């Protein structure tokens, strides 16, 4: 059974080359994989160690070189089939030789088809587990060879490796690594223990299972007794006796589709076991998928987390019915300290339908790794506060910096809002002062303009004063009076009518085109009442209150003068202009820089054809406004009158207003006012709050944008890098 010396030279060269590269090489594993050359390799390493000391990088060298001296001297010819003294017995086999191995002690375990011994490779200290097939039926031999084929191709740190296989005295056998720490089923202290240790152990098992799945090997018999632990507690997946090869489509066709162990058997396999044989074979390829192993892994995880199995029952039928029912007690109900995310992962593996479980063992491992990193798991939708808390636990330093920045942002925002609130009254007060100043300036301009109209009235009154005194007016003088009245409405000034009243308020003459009231009197007009109580000398022109004509409904502003006659008799000469077309005052051009300029007057209560002024003494009317078009009626407005306006020279006629609502345009306005000297007319200068306060709001927005720029930019970069990383991973 010895192989050629050239193969030995190749193995020595391979060993030396790996050591020169700095690799860690297990001498026990190396010898176990090449049992035919093990003795020569053993002697070579022993001689090399005597000459140069133990080679660096060669692990478990001291233990492997230890062996009984008599056996070290055995030659390859000493090994032979005739030494298989334990081929047909299960008794203690210490010292008995089977092929190239010495059996040590009683069997480590027995199965339905075979028995496992502890064995030592002759001539070395290498100990292995040797599994014999104790049955000679063709079906069992075929399954045993399939087990060897499935396990031999898997080289993973957490899968028990197969070393050597053969047939001796008609018995099939193979050797594998000896894992001496017992199975997971024997380590009951791990069940219901530390959650994090359970997850770490299961991750190694799951990655090993996924490694097998990637090589199209479906284990089908995952359970705690098939997970072996070494002295360091590392798990190793063992017993691929029921393993099958997956097809290209992901399923498998087999003669034994319903094999496995309860209660780790998936519900679809339980259902398959209850079908007739022909139906089982037909449906096996669709049923036997990696979801079967994912279910078994979920059951093992459940056991380790809670210390109890998810399905109760003492007989096959009871267990099968419990599995098919799909009723799994919540792990948290058995052990409340289990995290909710971990419970969700466990239950996600145990979904009744295969398509609702994790699509692969790798996906299950990924969710467990996310739980380890305090990241949200796929198995459960996590609320935003919980996700935020998980992120804080994952990255406490970044969370602390982010919280500090958030607090800084909040403090700055609150501070700026407080600053704006403090600045707002100051800014409004400044706007009020500016509006009052501008109103006072404009009042002088309006006074100058109205003075031109008044001078026109005064010039005509001078001519009317020349009419001789007497009880009656001659025909010639009457014609002169009519000419003077007609000249008022035909001149360049916008006078709309003119008339002459006697001391009783009766109309003596009126300009052409004017229709006097039916009673022919204006004794109730504001300007007539004014001259009745002010018998001062000739020369003052009174600008009266705005009135609405009872004849044509137009708003009018009267200019009047008292012309003395005999004794107590007097005439009142009055000419009115229409309150439209800006009175030629060009107030629209003054409404610049965010200002609106308008003229306000108290209405003449005697002229109220529609009853708009009745019973409201404090109301005023806006009769000139940029929004009023020619022919528009004046607009009633209620303004707070300044009580001290009559006692203080230059005092504004209205109280300060900072939130004025203009009836003709929207927005909030700050209002300044001033009285036009010698008249009942007031100037209103309105400044829009939005315009003047926009710089505060704009600077606040800019400040917030600058403060937010850093975290938002960081978030964008983080999202991009995360996306880029996932893209690269998806492309392999």
Buried (B, 14 or more C-beta within 10 A) or exposed (E): EBEEEEBBEEBBEEBEEBBEEEEEBBBBBBBBBBBBBBBBBBBBBBEBBEEEEBBEBBBBBEEBBEBEEEBBEBEBEBBEBEBBEBBEEEEEBEEBBBBBBBBBEEBBEEEEBBBBBBBBBBBBBBBBBBBBBBBEEEEBBEBBBBBBBBBBEBEBEBBBBBBBBBEBEEBBBBBBBBBEBEBBBEBEEBBBBEBEEBBBBBBBBBBBBBBBBEEBBBBBBBBBBBBBBBEEEBBBBBBBBBBBBBEEEBBBBBEBBBBBBBBBBBBBBBBBBEBEEEEBBEBBBBBBBBBBBBBBBBBBBBBBBBBBBBBEBEEEEBBBEBBBEEEBBBBBEBBEEBBBBBBBBBBBBBBBEBEEBBEBBBBBBBBBBBBBEBBBBBBBEBEEEBBEBBBBEEBEEEBEEBEEBEEEBEEBBEEBEEEBEEEBEEBBEBBBEBBBEBBBEBBEBBBEBBBEBBEBBBEBBEBBBEBEEEEEBEEEBBEBBBEBBBBBBEEEBBBBBBBBBBBEBBBBBBBEEBEBEEEEBBBEBBBBBBBBEEEEEEEBBBBBBBBBBEEEEBBBBBBBBBBBBEEEEBBBBBBBBBBBBBBEBEBBEBBEEBBBBBBBBBBBBBBBEEEBBEEEEEBBBBBBBBBBEEEBBBBBBEBEBBEEBEEEEEBBBBBBBBEBEBEBEEEBBBBBBBBBBBBBBBBBBBBBBEBBBEEBEEEBEEEBEEBEEEBEEBEEEEEEEEEEEEEEEEEE
